[in-house]
Amino acid sequence: MTIAASVEELLTREGVQYDMVGHERTPNSTRSAQAAHIPGDRLAKCVVLHDDHGYVMAVLPATHKVDLSAVRHQLSRPLGLATDGELADLFKDCEPGAIPPLGDAYGLEAILEERLAGEPEIYFEAGDHLALVHLRGSDFLRLMARAPRAQISQHV
């Protein structure tokens, strides 16, 4: 179980208490939630988008899929999905597909699905496919304070 250095630095700098939840290797966030025996609505995942102005993290529950048109509308930007190559360049301290949803850890803008705002605790990928970071929902919201909140996803 490891945590991405960028994430650990942010959590330490902000004084956020957290613990790690290990699980078997999984291919995606939905399976990570199942393997860790946690509700998928409390596992925050991100979808990285881009346009000519840069990158944006759309942060949503693992049980949802991003509504790209809603994000475009909320941010008034013609965003599209980032490529695997772009993700590898942006998240050098993470395994492919295990991106922590903390834009500030990577110098990226973010937009937060409002459904996550009411959760008492939040989990997210630590940067590999073997562990989740677990923290209080209020601490997660503090870390996401600069991110606008909106309905940007749909339950799958």
N, C-alpha and C positions, 0 to 999 in steps of 0.2 A: 504494500500500500504506500503510494507516494502522492504528494500534492505538488502541483506545478509551482515552480519557484515564484512566478509572477503573482499567483494567487496567494501564496503564503506571505509574501511581502506586503500585499495589500491588507490582508486580514490582520497581520501584526501591526502595521502602521495605524490602522483604524481601531485597534484594541478590541477586535471581535473575538469572542470565545467560540470555539468550534470543536467538534470531534470528528473523527473519521469512521466511516462505516464500510467495512470490507465486504466484498461479494465476489462470486466467481466471475471469470471473464465473460463479458456480454457484448453483443454487437451494437446495441442502441440503448437509448435512455429508458424506453418502456421495459426492456428486459432487465436493465439495471435495477429499476424500481421493484420488479418482481423478485429478482435474486436477493435484494436487500430486505425484502418484506416490508416495503414502505408504500404508502399510497402514491400512485402516479401523479395525482394532482398536486403533490407537495414536492415533486422533483422538477426543478427548473432546468430547462434545456435552452439552447440558443440556436437560432438560424442566422447565419451571417449573410448580410446583403451588401450590395455595393452599387455605386453609380459614379459619375465623373467627379463627385465631391468627396468620395471616400467610402468607408465601410460603416455599417450599422449592425448592431446585434439586436435581433428580435428575441426577447426572452419570454418563454411561455411554458406552461406545464407539459410534462412528458406525454400526457393523455390528449394533447391537442396538436393540430397542424397549423402552421402559420397561414394567415389570410393575407397574401401579398398585396392585394388591392387595398385592404384596410391600412396596412403599413404605409403604402404609397400615399394614400389619402391623408393619413394623420401627419406625415412628415413632409408632404408636398414635394416628393422626390420620386424620380423614375427608377426605383431600385429593382435590381435583379439579384439572383442567387450568386454568391461567390463560388469560385471554382475550387476544386480540391487543392490545386497548386497554390492558389491565393491563401487558402486556409493553412497550408503547411508553412508558408512564409510568415503569416501573422501569429501563429501559435506554435513557435519552435519548441516550447517546453511541454507540449502536449502530444499525446498519441493521436493519430487521425481519428476524428469522430468523437473524441472525448474532451470537448471544449467547455471549460467553465464559463458560465454566463455572467461574467463580471467585466463589463466594458472598461471600467477604470483600470483594471489590472493590465490591460493591453492598449490603453490609449484610444479606445474606440467609443463612439457614441452608442447609446442603447435606447430601446423602447421596451417598456414592460407591459406584458399582458396584465390587465387590472385584476383578473381572477387570482393572481398570486398574492396580491396585496392583503388578502384576508386570512392567509394561512398562518397558523401559530408557529410552525417550524418549516424550514426549507432545506432541501437536499439538492446537491448538484454534483456533476462530474468533477473529480479532483484533478483531471488531466491525464488519467489513464483509464483503462476499462476494468479496473479492479477495486476502485474505491470511490466513495461519495463523501463530500463535505456536508456536515450537518450543523445548522445553526438556527438561532431563533429567527422567526419571521420578521420581528422588529429590527434585528441587526441586518438582515438581508435588505429590507426597505431602506435602511440608512445607507447601505452600500450602493443602492440604486437611486439615491435621492435626486440625482441630476437627470435621470431618465424619465421622459414623459410616460404617463400611464394611459392605456387605451385598450379597447377590445380589439385585439389583432389576431385572434386565432379562433379555431372551431374545434369542438370535441370530435375525436375520431372514434 
